[in-house]
Amino acid sequence: MADDPRLATFAALPLLPGDYYLTPEGYMVFTEQYHRRRGFCCGSGCRHCPWRKSEG
């Protein structure tokens, strides 16, 4: 999925308030809001991916 042009196009857009939070360890975690705005699953197993929940 790294070569998917949709991912590169979306990555060029600015983050919006509520798109992510920082864990106590300092990691950036994208929220469901971010994933829904992106509109597709990147296949990375993201914590808040709305599409991963329905997978088997």
PyMOL Python script that loads the backbone (N, CA, C, O; Angstrom):
from pymol import cmd

cmd.read_pdbstr("""\
ATOM      1  N   MET A   1       0.824  -1.205   0.000  1.00  0.00           N
ATOM      2  CA  MET A   1       0.000   0.000   0.000  1.00  0.00           C
ATOM      3  C   MET A   1       0.861   1.259   0.000  1.00  0.00           C
ATOM      4  O   MET A   1       0.353   2.349  -0.262  1.00  0.00           O
ATOM      5  N   ALA A   2       2.148   1.130   0.288  1.00  0.00           N
ATOM      6  CA  ALA A   2       3.025   2.295   0.355  1.00  0.00           C
ATOM      7  C   ALA A   2       3.100   3.036  -0.973  1.00  0.00           C
ATOM      8  O   ALA A   2       3.338   4.243  -0.989  1.00  0.00           O
ATOM      9  N   ASP A   3       2.903   2.340  -2.079  1.00  0.00           N
ATOM     10  CA  ASP A   3       2.963   2.968  -3.390  1.00  0.00           C
ATOM     11  C   ASP A   3       1.610   3.480  -3.867  1.00  0.00           C
ATOM     12  O   ASP A   3       1.494   3.962  -4.994  1.00  0.00           O
ATOM     13  N   ASP A   4       0.600   3.384  -3.034  1.00  0.00           N
ATOM     14  CA  ASP A   4      -0.746   3.814  -3.404  1.00  0.00           C
ATOM     15  C   ASP A   4      -0.765   5.342  -3.528  1.00  0.00           C
ATOM     16  O   ASP A   4      -0.479   6.034  -2.551  1.00  0.00           O
ATOM     17  N   PRO A   5      -1.093   5.879  -4.701  1.00  0.00           N
ATOM     18  CA  PRO A   5      -1.099   7.342  -4.874  1.00  0.00           C
ATOM     19  C   PRO A   5      -2.125   8.046  -3.982  1.00  0.00           C
ATOM     20  O   PRO A   5      -1.962   9.225  -3.671  1.00  0.00           O
ATOM     21  N   ARG A   6      -3.175   7.340  -3.569  1.00  0.00           N
ATOM     22  CA  ARG A   6      -4.154   7.963  -2.668  1.00  0.00           C
ATOM     23  C   ARG A   6      -3.510   8.326  -1.347  1.00  0.00           C
ATOM     24  O   ARG A   6      -3.811   9.375  -0.777  1.00  0.00           O
ATOM     25  N   LEU A   7      -2.628   7.474  -0.852  1.00  0.00           N
ATOM     26  CA  LEU A   7      -1.974   7.716   0.424  1.00  0.00           C
ATOM     27  C   LEU A   7      -1.052   8.926   0.335  1.00  0.00           C
ATOM     28  O   LEU A   7      -1.044   9.759   1.242  1.00  0.00           O
ATOM     29  N   ALA A   8      -0.285   9.037  -0.724  1.00  0.00           N
ATOM     30  CA  ALA A   8       0.615  10.180  -0.902  1.00  0.00           C
ATOM     31  C   ALA A   8      -0.171  11.479  -1.026  1.00  0.00           C
ATOM     32  O   ALA A   8       0.221  12.499  -0.460  1.00  0.00           O
ATOM     33  N   THR A   9      -1.272  11.447  -1.760  1.00  0.00           N
ATOM     34  CA  THR A   9      -2.109  12.640  -1.925  1.00  0.00           C
ATOM     35  C   THR A   9      -2.697  13.071  -0.597  1.00  0.00           C
ATOM     36  O   THR A   9      -2.670  14.256  -0.264  1.00  0.00           O
ATOM     37  N   PHE A  10      -3.230  12.123   0.171  1.00  0.00           N
ATOM     38  CA  PHE A  10      -3.840  12.469   1.450  1.00  0.00           C
ATOM     39  C   PHE A  10      -2.789  12.946   2.450  1.00  0.00           C
ATOM     40  O   PHE A  10      -3.054  13.855   3.237  1.00  0.00           O
ATOM     41  N   ALA A  11      -1.603  12.344   2.429  1.00  0.00           N
ATOM     42  CA  ALA A  11      -0.541  12.711   3.356  1.00  0.00           C
ATOM     43  C   ALA A  11      -0.089  14.160   3.163  1.00  0.00           C
ATOM     44  O   ALA A  11       0.462  14.761   4.085  1.00  0.00           O
ATOM     45  N   ALA A  12      -0.314  14.717   1.988  1.00  0.00           N
ATOM     46  CA  ALA A  12       0.080  16.095   1.712  1.00  0.00           C
ATOM     47  C   ALA A  12      -0.877  17.112   2.330  1.00  0.00           C
ATOM     48  O   ALA A  12      -0.553  18.297   2.402  1.00  0.00           O
ATOM     49  N   LEU A  13      -2.046  16.668   2.774  1.00  0.00           N
ATOM     50  CA  LEU A  13      -3.028  17.573   3.374  1.00  0.00           C
ATOM     51  C   LEU A  13      -2.681  17.828   4.844  1.00  0.00           C
ATOM     52  O   LEU A  13      -2.106  16.963   5.504  1.00  0.00           O
ATOM     53  N   PRO A  14      -3.030  19.017   5.358  1.00  0.00           N
ATOM     54  CA  PRO A  14      -2.739  19.308   6.770  1.00  0.00           C
ATOM     55  C   PRO A  14      -3.623  18.489   7.714  1.00  0.00           C
ATOM     56  O   PRO A  14      -4.751  18.131   7.376  1.00  0.00           O
ATOM     57  N   LEU A  15      -3.094  18.205   8.888  1.00  0.00           N
ATOM     58  CA  LEU A  15      -3.884  17.533   9.921  1.00  0.00           C
ATOM     59  C   LEU A  15      -4.875  18.527  10.510  1.00  0.00           C
ATOM     60  O   LEU A  15      -4.591  19.721  10.612  1.00  0.00           O
ATOM     61  N   LEU A  16      -6.034  18.022  10.893  1.00  0.00           N
ATOM     62  CA  LEU A  16      -7.071  18.845  11.512  1.00  0.00           C
ATOM     63  C   LEU A  16      -7.130  18.549  13.005  1.00  0.00           C
ATOM     64  O   LEU A  16      -6.690  17.486  13.444  1.00  0.00           O
ATOM     65  N   PRO A  17      -7.673  19.484  13.793  1.00  0.00           N
ATOM     66  CA  PRO A  17      -7.863  19.184  15.217  1.00  0.00           C
ATOM     67  C   PRO A  17      -8.693  17.919  15.375  1.00  0.00           C
ATOM     68  O   PRO A  17      -9.732  17.766  14.731  1.00  0.00           O
ATOM     69  N   GLY A  18      -8.239  17.022  16.224  1.00  0.00           N
ATOM     70  CA  GLY A  18      -8.942  15.774  16.466  1.00  0.00           C
ATOM     71  C   GLY A  18      -8.480  14.626  15.578  1.00  0.00           C
ATOM     72  O   GLY A  18      -8.980  13.509  15.711  1.00  0.00           O
ATOM     73  N   ASP A  19      -7.531  14.880  14.672  1.00  0.00           N
ATOM     74  CA  ASP A  19      -7.036  13.827  13.786  1.00  0.00           C
ATOM     75  C   ASP A  19      -6.082  12.868  14.492  1.00  0.00           C
ATOM     76  O   ASP A  19      -5.879  11.748  14.022  1.00  0.00           O
ATOM     77  N   TYR A  20      -5.499  13.284  15.603  1.00  0.00           N
ATOM     78  CA  TYR A  20      -4.535  12.429  16.299  1.00  0.00           C
ATOM     79  C   TYR A  20      -4.429  12.828  17.761  1.00  0.00           C
ATOM     80  O   TYR A  20      -4.897  13.890  18.171  1.00  0.00           O
ATOM     81  N   TYR A  21      -3.809  11.957  18.533  1.00  0.00           N
ATOM     82  CA  TYR A  21      -3.436  12.286  19.910  1.00  0.00           C
ATOM     83  C   TYR A  21      -2.069  11.680  20.169  1.00  0.00           C
ATOM     84  O   TYR A  21      -1.619  10.799  19.436  1.00  0.00           O
ATOM     85  N   LEU A  22      -1.417  12.154  21.210  1.00  0.00           N
ATOM     86  CA  LEU A  22      -0.111  11.634  21.595  1.00  0.00           C
ATOM     87  C   LEU A  22      -0.263  10.732  22.808  1.00  0.00           C
ATOM     88  O   LEU A  22      -0.949  11.083  23.768  1.00  0.00           O
ATOM     89  N   THR A  23       0.375   9.576  22.765  1.00  0.00           N
ATOM     90  CA  THR A  23       0.355   8.663  23.908  1.00  0.00           C
ATOM     91  C   THR A  23       1.315   9.198  24.969  1.00  0.00           C
ATOM     92  O   THR A  23       2.132  10.069  24.669  1.00  0.00           O
ATOM     93  N   PRO A  24       1.234   8.696  26.205  1.00  0.00           N
ATOM     94  CA  PRO A  24       2.186   9.126  27.237  1.00  0.00           C
ATOM     95  C   PRO A  24       3.643   8.879  26.833  1.00  0.00           C
ATOM     96  O   PRO A  24       4.552   9.554  27.315  1.00  0.00           O
ATOM     97  N   GLU A  25       3.851   7.911  25.952  1.00  0.00           N
ATOM     98  CA  GLU A  25       5.211   7.612  25.486  1.00  0.00           C
ATOM     99  C   GLU A  25       5.659   8.547  24.358  1.00  0.00           C
ATOM    100  O   GLU A  25       6.820   8.516  23.948  1.00  0.00           O
ATOM    101  N   GLY A  26       4.744   9.372  23.861  1.00  0.00           N
ATOM    102  CA  GLY A  26       5.086  10.330  22.815  1.00  0.00           C
ATOM    103  C   GLY A  26       4.767   9.896  21.401  1.00  0.00           C
ATOM    104  O   GLY A  26       5.148  10.572  20.445  1.00  0.00           O
ATOM    105  N   TYR A  27       4.063   8.765  21.250  1.00  0.00           N
ATOM    106  CA  TYR A  27       3.693   8.299  19.912  1.00  0.00           C
ATOM    107  C   TYR A  27       2.450   9.031  19.415  1.00  0.00           C
ATOM    108  O   TYR A  27       1.535   9.306  20.191  1.00  0.00           O
ATOM    109  N   MET A  28       2.420   9.348  18.115  1.00  0.00           N
ATOM    110  CA  MET A  28       1.242   9.951  17.502  1.00  0.00           C
ATOM    111  C   MET A  28       0.319   8.826  17.049  1.00  0.00           C
ATOM    112  O   MET A  28       0.743   7.914  16.339  1.00  0.00           O
ATOM    113  N   VAL A  29      -0.949   8.896  17.465  1.00  0.00           N
ATOM    114  CA  VAL A  29      -1.942   7.886  17.102  1.00  0.00           C
ATOM    115  C   VAL A  29      -3.067   8.582  16.349  1.00  0.00           C
ATOM    116  O   VAL A  29      -3.692   9.507  16.870  1.00  0.00           O
ATOM    117  N   PHE A  30      -3.324   8.138  15.127  1.00  0.00           N
ATOM    118  CA  PHE A  30      -4.400   8.723  14.338  1.00  0.00           C
ATOM    119  C   PHE A  30      -5.744   8.211  14.837  1.00  0.00           C
ATOM    120  O   PHE A  30      -5.890   7.034  15.166  1.00  0.00           O
ATOM    121  N   THR A  31      -6.720   9.106  14.891  1.00  0.00           N
ATOM    122  CA  THR A  31      -8.052   8.786  15.396  1.00  0.00           C
ATOM    123  C   THR A  31      -8.941   8.259  14.267  1.00  0.00           C
ATOM    124  O   THR A  31      -8.577   8.297  13.091  1.00  0.00           O
ATOM    125  N   GLU A  32     -10.101   7.774  14.657  1.00  0.00           N
ATOM    126  CA  GLU A  32     -11.076   7.308  13.670  1.00  0.00           C
ATOM    127  C   GLU A  32     -11.471   8.458  12.751  1.00  0.00           C
ATOM    128  O   GLU A  32     -11.690   8.247  11.557  1.00  0.00           O
ATOM    129  N   GLN A  33     -11.565   9.674  13.293  1.00  0.00           N
ATOM    130  CA  GLN A  33     -11.880  10.851  12.472  1.00  0.00           C
ATOM    131  C   GLN A  33     -10.893  10.967  11.310  1.00  0.00           C
ATOM    132  O   GLN A  33     -11.300  11.192  10.170  1.00  0.00           O
ATOM    133  N   TYR A  34      -9.612  10.817  11.592  1.00  0.00           N
ATOM    134  CA  TYR A  34      -8.580  10.900  10.559  1.00  0.00           C
ATOM    135  C   TYR A  34      -8.795   9.820   9.495  1.00  0.00           C
ATOM    136  O   TYR A  34      -8.770  10.102   8.297  1.00  0.00           O
ATOM    137  N   HIS A  35      -9.005   8.590   9.945  1.00  0.00           N
ATOM    138  CA  HIS A  35      -9.161   7.487   9.002  1.00  0.00           C
ATOM    139  C   HIS A  35     -10.399   7.660   8.134  1.00  0.00           C
ATOM    140  O   HIS A  35     -10.351   7.386   6.935  1.00  0.00           O
ATOM    141  N   ARG A  36     -11.491   8.104   8.710  1.00  0.00           N
ATOM    142  CA  ARG A  36     -12.715   8.310   7.924  1.00  0.00           C
ATOM    143  C   ARG A  36     -12.519   9.425   6.904  1.00  0.00           C
ATOM    144  O   ARG A  36     -13.024   9.330   5.785  1.00  0.00           O
ATOM    145  N   ARG A  37     -11.795  10.478   7.271  1.00  0.00           N
ATOM    146  CA  ARG A  37     -11.504  11.562   6.335  1.00  0.00           C
ATOM    147  C   ARG A  37     -10.640  11.056   5.184  1.00  0.00           C
ATOM    148  O   ARG A  37     -10.828  11.453   4.034  1.00  0.00           O
ATOM    149  N   ARG A  38      -9.694  10.179   5.502  1.00  0.00           N
ATOM    150  CA  ARG A  38      -8.822   9.612   4.468  1.00  0.00           C
ATOM    151  C   ARG A  38      -9.652   8.765   3.506  1.00  0.00           C
ATOM    152  O   ARG A  38      -9.436   8.815   2.295  1.00  0.00           O
ATOM    153  N   GLY A  39     -10.597   7.990   4.030  1.00  0.00           N
ATOM    154  CA  GLY A  39     -11.548   7.284   3.176  1.00  0.00           C
ATOM    155  C   GLY A  39     -11.187   5.878   2.747  1.00  0.00           C
ATOM    156  O   GLY A  39     -11.945   5.259   1.999  1.00  0.00           O
ATOM    157  N   PHE A  40     -10.058   5.350   3.192  1.00  0.00           N
ATOM    158  CA  PHE A  40      -9.694   3.986   2.824  1.00  0.00           C
ATOM    159  C   PHE A  40      -8.716   3.434   3.853  1.00  0.00           C
ATOM    160  O   PHE A  40      -8.069   4.186   4.582  1.00  0.00           O
ATOM    161  N   CYS A  41      -8.620   2.109   3.902  1.00  0.00           N
ATOM    162  CA  CYS A  41      -7.701   1.439   4.817  1.00  0.00           C
ATOM    163  C   CYS A  41      -6.332   1.323   4.153  1.00  0.00           C
ATOM    164  O   CYS A  41      -6.238   0.929   2.990  1.00  0.00           O
ATOM    165  N   CYS A  42      -5.280   1.659   4.878  1.00  0.00           N
ATOM    166  CA  CYS A  42      -3.924   1.566   4.324  1.00  0.00           C
ATOM    167  C   CYS A  42      -3.311   0.192   4.570  1.00  0.00           C
ATOM    168  O   CYS A  42      -2.254  -0.120   4.020  1.00  0.00           O
ATOM    169  N   GLY A  43      -3.962  -0.634   5.389  1.00  0.00           N
ATOM    170  CA  GLY A  43      -3.465  -1.976   5.640  1.00  0.00           C
ATOM    171  C   GLY A  43      -2.384  -2.084   6.693  1.00  0.00           C
ATOM    172  O   GLY A  43      -1.741  -3.127   6.815  1.00  0.00           O
ATOM    173  N   SER A  44      -2.173  -1.017   7.462  1.00  0.00           N
ATOM    174  CA  SER A  44      -1.104  -1.022   8.471  1.00  0.00           C
ATOM    175  C   SER A  44      -1.563  -1.503   9.847  1.00  0.00           C
ATOM    176  O   SER A  44      -0.756  -1.567  10.775  1.00  0.00           O
ATOM    177  N   GLY A  45      -2.829  -1.837   9.991  1.00  0.00           N
ATOM    178  CA  GLY A  45      -3.338  -2.305  11.279  1.00  0.00           C
ATOM    179  C   GLY A  45      -3.479  -1.194  12.299  1.00  0.00           C
ATOM    180  O   GLY A  45      -3.232  -1.410  13.486  1.00  0.00           O
ATOM    181  N   CYS A  46      -3.865  -0.028  11.868  1.00  0.00           N
ATOM    182  CA  CYS A  46      -3.991   1.135  12.754  1.00  0.00           C
ATOM    183  C   CYS A  46      -4.993   0.878  13.876  1.00  0.00           C
ATOM    184  O   CYS A  46      -6.011   0.214  13.680  1.00  0.00           O
ATOM    185  N   ARG A  47      -4.687   1.413  15.047  1.00  0.00           N
ATOM    186  CA  ARG A  47      -5.480   1.199  16.259  1.00  0.00           C
ATOM    187  C   ARG A  47      -6.942   1.618  16.096  1.00  0.00           C
ATOM    188  O   ARG A  47      -7.835   0.932  16.593  1.00  0.00           O
ATOM    189  N   HIS A  48      -7.197   2.729  15.411  1.00  0.00           N
ATOM    190  CA  HIS A  48      -8.557   3.262  15.315  1.00  0.00           C
ATOM    191  C   HIS A  48      -9.151   3.165  13.912  1.00  0.00           C
ATOM    192  O   HIS A  48     -10.056   3.927  13.570  1.00  0.00           O
ATOM    193  N   CYS A  49      -8.653   2.240  13.099  1.00  0.00           N
ATOM    194  CA  CYS A  49      -9.160   2.070  11.737  1.00  0.00           C
ATOM    195  C   CYS A  49     -10.611   1.587  11.775  1.00  0.00           C
ATOM    196  O   CYS A  49     -10.886   0.531  12.345  1.00  0.00           O
ATOM    197  N   PRO A  50     -11.544   2.333  11.183  1.00  0.00           N
ATOM    198  CA  PRO A  50     -12.946   1.905  11.203  1.00  0.00           C
ATOM    199  C   PRO A  50     -13.202   0.687  10.329  1.00  0.00           C
ATOM    200  O   PRO A  50     -14.211   0.008  10.518  1.00  0.00           O
ATOM    201  N   TRP A  51     -12.332   0.394   9.391  1.00  0.00           N
ATOM    202  CA  TRP A  51     -12.534  -0.756   8.517  1.00  0.00           C
ATOM    203  C   TRP A  51     -12.000  -2.035   9.150  1.00  0.00           C
ATOM    204  O   TRP A  51     -12.519  -3.114   8.866  1.00  0.00           O
ATOM    205  N   ARG A  52     -11.002  -1.949   9.980  1.00  0.00           N
ATOM    206  CA  ARG A  52     -10.404  -3.121  10.621  1.00  0.00           C
ATOM    207  C   ARG A  52     -11.384  -3.810  11.566  1.00  0.00           C
ATOM    208  O   ARG A  52     -11.337  -5.030  11.729  1.00  0.00           O
ATOM    209  N   LYS A  53     -12.266  -3.040  12.186  1.00  0.00           N
ATOM    210  CA  LYS A  53     -13.222  -3.594  13.145  1.00  0.00           C
ATOM    211  C   LYS A  53     -14.122  -4.646  12.518  1.00  0.00           C
ATOM    212  O   LYS A  53     -14.534  -5.595  13.184  1.00  0.00           O
ATOM    213  N   SER A  54     -14.426  -4.476  11.239  1.00  0.00           N
ATOM    214  CA  SER A  54     -15.358  -5.414  10.596  1.00  0.00           C
ATOM    215  C   SER A  54     -14.646  -6.614   9.992  1.00  0.00           C
ATOM    216  O   SER A  54     -15.297  -7.534   9.496  1.00  0.00           O
ATOM    217  N   GLU A  55     -13.317  -6.616  10.028  1.00  0.00           N
ATOM    218  CA  GLU A  55     -12.578  -7.751   9.470  1.00  0.00           C
ATOM    219  C   GLU A  55     -12.589  -8.919  10.446  1.00  0.00           C
ATOM    220  O   GLU A  55     -12.650  -8.727  11.660  1.00  0.00           O
ATOM    221  N   GLY A  56     -12.528 -10.132   9.902  1.00  0.00           N
ATOM    222  CA  GLY A  56     -12.695 -11.324  10.564  1.00  0.00           C
ATOM    223  C   GLY A  56     -11.985 -11.864  11.655  1.00  0.00           C
ATOM    224  O   GLY A  56     -12.295 -12.965  12.109  1.00  0.00           O
TER     225      GLY A  56
END
""", "prot")
cmd.dss("prot")
cmd.show_as("cartoon", "prot")
cmd.util.cbc("prot")
cmd.orient("prot")
